[in-house]
Amino acid sequence: MNFDYKFGNNFYNYYNDLGIKSTEYKIMAPEQAQNNQPGMEYLMTPKPIFDNPKYKGSDKLKGKVAIITGADSGLGRAAAIAFVKEGAKVVIPYYNEHRDAEDTKNYIEKLGGECLLISGNIADPNFSKEIVKQTLNKFGKIDILVNNAGVQYQQDTLENICNDQFDWTMKVNVYGMFYLTKEVLPHLKSGASIINLTSVTTFYGDPQLIDYVTTKGAIVGFTRALARNLALKGIRVNAIAPGFFWTPLQPACWVAEKIPSLGADAAMARGAMPYELAPTFVFLASDDSSYLTGQVIHNNGGQIMG
């Protein structure tokens, strides 16, 4: 869905005010932009690194079945690859990024894994029903749910956020998570894990992502409340708050001039590639985090601390 982006003249100054120059941090990518959300990975330059060849699985998720929304590309793709290396079978609901989705499926199959692709609109509650139906028909169970799909649109002021944009952002990022979690829940057993994607922007309040930050704050609340609700059933619910990772969401959101600055204000003075978040997904999905629920894991290069 497309919206009219409107920007002021000073959007690029917030990180310059920190005194950080391009020679002092590692530029992830040159200027570039895409016109459609949630973006296409195959169009990006450079291509995101979604798999670390040094990462060796150890059967932490052997026999598990995971649904990972938006795993056709970006952080979801990195999670799917790592899950497969750990022995899981993955289901990837995605919107309309067919080429990216097929690339992900082919990569998984080359690893010897199994992957089911399902295209549709996560904002439609009927799509969640279809996801669960196809997953059970294919694999017979569900052990892990990763609510990763999302959209974000850069706008300079609240007045520039049209009602349609706010409604769409809320439906994709929050309603979609609610619909799918509700459909999946009756099929989860003790030991299952739900992982929700919030954002570092929730914790510092990005001034140009007001509606997006609103949804990501809602995800934190949803995670904490649901974790308490399900704790005695043995189902853990946690969230990840990524910093700036090089995914299709970035060029699909920001104006081209913004791209080289991504990650500049992190303590590590850089953004990150998707593979760097993959072990966090594995940790939360596996028994390694058996006593962890209702938490938000911050993987942001030190942009937010405490």
C-alpha positions in Angstrom: 0.0 0.0 0.0 1.4 3.4 -1.0 1.1 6.7 0.9 2.2 10.3 0.2 5.4 10.8 2.1 6.1 14.4 3.3 9.3 15.5 4.8 10.7 18.7 6.4 14.1 20.0 5.5 15.8 19.0 8.7 15.2 15.3 8.9 18.8 14.6 8.3 20.1 16.8 11.1 19.3 14.7 14.2 22.3 12.4 13.8 24.6 15.2 12.5 23.8 17.0 15.8 25.6 14.1 17.5 28.8 15.2 15.9 29.1 11.9 14.0 30.6 12.2 10.5 30.6 9.6 7.8 34.3 8.9 8.3 33.6 7.9 11.9 31.1 5.1 11.3 30.8 2.2 8.9 28.3 3.0 6.1 26.2 0.0 5.5 24.8 0.9 2.0 24.7 3.8 -0.5 21.7 6.0 -1.0 18.7 4.1 -2.3 15.0 3.9 -2.0 12.0 1.7 -2.9 8.5 2.8 -3.5 6.5 -0.1 -2.0 6.2 -1.6 1.4 7.4 -3.9 2.9 10.2 -3.8 0.3 12.1 -6.3 -1.9 15.4 -7.8 -0.8 16.5 -8.7 -4.3 16.6 -5.0 -5.3 18.9 -3.9 -2.4 22.5 -2.9 -2.8 24.4 -4.5 -1.2 22.4 -7.6 -0.6 21.7 -8.3 3.1 23.8 -11.1 4.6 21.2 -13.4 6.1 23.3 -16.5 6.8 26.5 -16.9 8.8 28.4 -19.8 7.3 30.2 -20.3 10.6 26.9 -20.9 12.4 26.6 -24.6 12.9 23.3 -26.0 14.3 23.2 -28.4 17.2 19.6 -29.7 17.0 18.2 -27.1 19.4 15.0 -27.1 17.4 15.0 -30.6 16.1 11.5 -31.7 15.1 9.9 -28.3 15.8 7.6 -26.5 13.5 7.8 -22.7 13.3 5.6 -20.1 11.7 7.6 -16.9 10.9 5.6 -14.1 9.3 7.5 -12.0 6.8 10.4 -14.5 6.6 10.6 -14.1 2.8 13.4 -11.5 3.5 15.1 -9.5 6.2 15.2 -10.5 9.8 12.6 -13.2 9.3 14.6 -14.8 6.6 17.7 -14.9 8.9 15.6 -16.5 11.6 14.2 -19.1 9.2 17.6 -20.1 8.0 18.9 -20.4 11.6 15.8 -22.4 12.6 16.3 -24.8 9.8 20.0 -25.3 10.7 18.8 -26.2 14.2 16.4 -28.8 12.8 13.1 -27.0 12.5 10.6 -27.0 9.7 9.4 -23.5 8.8 6.2 -21.9 7.5 6.6 -18.5 5.9 3.5 -16.3 5.5 4.3 -13.3 3.4 2.6 -10.5 1.5 3.5 -10.3 -2.2 7.3 -10.6 -2.3 7.1 -13.7 -4.4 10.7 -13.6 -5.8 12.2 -13.1 -2.3 10.0 -15.9 -0.9 11.1 -18.4 -3.5 14.7 -17.4 -3.0 14.3 -18.1 0.7 12.6 -21.4 0.1 15.3 -22.5 -2.4 18.0 -21.7 0.1 16.3 -23.6 2.8 15.9 -26.7 0.6 19.6 -26.5 -0.4 20.3 -26.8 3.4 18.1 -29.9 3.4 15.3 -28.2 5.2 11.5 -28.0 4.6 9.6 -24.8 4.0 6.0 -23.9 3.3 5.2 -20.6 1.6 1.8 -18.9 2.1 1.0 -15.6 0.4 -1.6 -13.3 1.8 -2.5 -10.2 3.8 -1.7 -10.6 7.6 -4.2 -7.7 8.3 -7.0 -10.0 7.2 -8.1 -12.4 10.0 -9.1 -15.0 7.5 -5.5 -15.3 6.3 -4.4 -16.3 9.9 -7.0 -19.1 9.7 -5.5 -20.2 6.4 -2.0 -20.1 7.8 -2.9 -22.4 10.7 -4.9 -24.7 8.5 -2.1 -25.2 5.9 0.6 -25.5 8.6 -1.3 -28.3 10.4 -2.1 -30.0 7.1 1.5 -30.0 6.1 3.4 -30.6 9.3 0.7 -31.6 11.9 1.6 -29.2 14.7 2.9 -25.8 15.7 5.7 -25.2 18.3 7.0 -21.7 17.6 5.4 -18.5 16.4 7.4 -15.5 15.3 5.3 -12.4 14.7 7.9 -10.6 12.5 5.9 -9.0 9.6 5.5 -5.2 9.7 5.5 -1.9 7.8 6.9 1.5 8.6 6.5 4.9 6.8 8.7 7.9 7.4 6.7 11.1 8.0 8.1 14.4 9.3 5.0 15.4 11.4 1.9 13.8 12.9 -0.2 16.0 10.6 1.4 14.2 7.6 0.2 10.8 8.7 -3.0 10.3 6.9 -5.7 8.2 8.5 -5.3 5.4 5.9 -1.6 5.1 6.7 -2.2 5.0 10.4 -5.0 2.4 9.9 -2.8 0.2 7.7 0.3 0.4 10.0 -1.9 -0.6 13.0 -3.6 -3.4 11.1 -0.4 -5.0 9.8 1.8 -4.5 12.9 -0.7 -5.1 15.7 -3.9 -6.6 14.4 -2.0 -9.2 12.3 0.0 -10.3 15.3 -3.2 -10.5 17.4 -5.1 -12.5 14.7 -2.4 -15.0 14.1 -1.5 -15.5 17.8 -5.1 -16.1 18.6 -5.4 -18.8 15.9 -2.2 -20.5 16.8 -2.7 -20.6 20.5 -5.1 -23.5 20.8 -2.4 -25.7 19.0 0.5 -24.8 21.2 1.6 -27.1 24.0 3.8 -26.7 27.0 7.3 -25.8 25.9 6.1 -23.7 23.0 7.5 -20.2 22.3 6.0 -17.0 20.9 8.4 -14.3 19.7 7.2 -10.8 18.8 9.2 -8.1 17.0 9.1 -4.7 18.6 11.8 -2.1 17.8 14.5 0.1 19.3 12.5 3.0 18.1 9.9 2.2 20.8 12.5 3.0 23.5 13.8 6.3 22.2 10.7 7.5 20.3 11.7 8.1 16.7 10.1 11.4 15.7 9.6 10.4 12.1 7.9 7.1 12.8 5.1 8.1 15.2 2.6 5.6 14.0 5.1 2.8 13.7 6.5 3.5 17.2 2.9 3.4 18.5 2.4 -0.1 17.1 5.8 -1.4 18.4 5.0 0.0 21.9 1.7 -2.0 21.8 3.7 -5.1 20.9 5.7 -4.7 24.1 2.5 -4.5 26.2 1.0 -7.4 24.4 4.1 -9.5 25.0 4.2 -8.8 28.7 0.5 -9.4 29.3 0.3 -12.5 27.2 3.4 -13.9 28.9 1.8 -13.7 32.3 -1.4 -15.1 30.9 0.3 -18.2 29.5 3.1 -18.7 32.0 1.4 -21.6 33.9 0.7 -23.3 30.7 4.4 -23.5 29.9 4.2 -21.3 26.9 6.8 -18.5 26.8 6.2 -15.1 25.2 9.1 -12.8 24.6 10.0 -9.9 22.2 13.1 -8.7 20.4 13.8 -5.0 19.9 16.2 -4.7 17.0 18.2 -1.7 16.1 19.0 -0.7 12.5 19.5 -3.9 10.5 19.9 -3.8 6.7 16.6 -5.2 5.6 14.1 -4.2 2.8 12.1 -2.2 5.4 14.9 0.4 5.4 15.0 1.5 1.7 11.2 1.0 1.5 10.7 3.5 4.4 13.4 6.2 4.4 14.3 8.7 1.8 17.5 7.7 -0.1 19.8 10.2 1.7 19.0 8.6 5.0 20.3 5.2 4.2 24.1 5.8 4.7 23.5 7.1 8.2 21.6 4.0 9.5 23.2 2.9 12.8 25.4 6.0 13.1 24.1 6.8 16.6 24.7 3.3 18.0 27.6 2.9 20.4 29.2 0.5 17.9 28.7 3.2 15.3 27.2 0.9 12.7 24.1 -0.9 11.6 24.0 -4.7 11.3 23.2 -7.5 8.9 20.3 -9.8 9.5 22.4 -12.9 10.4 23.6 -11.0 13.5 20.1 -11.3 15.0 19.5 -14.9 14.1 21.0 -16.5 17.2 18.7 -14.3 19.4 15.7 -15.9 17.6 17.1 -19.4 18.2 17.8 -18.6 21.9 14.2 -17.5 22.5 12.7 -20.4 20.5 14.8 -23.1 22.2 15.0 -24.5 25.7 18.1 -22.3 26.3 15.6 -19.7 27.4 13.3 -22.0 29.4 13.1 -19.6 32.3 12.7 -16.4 30.2 9.3 -15.0 29.5 7.8 -11.5 29.2 11.1 -10.0 28.3 12.4 -7.7 25.6 15.8 -8.6 24.2 17.7 -5.5 22.9 20.0 -6.2 20.0 20.9 -2.7 18.8 24.7 -2.2 19.0 24.3 -0.1 22.1 21.9 2.5 20.7 19.7 2.0 23.8 21.1 0.8 27.1 19.4 0.1 30.4 
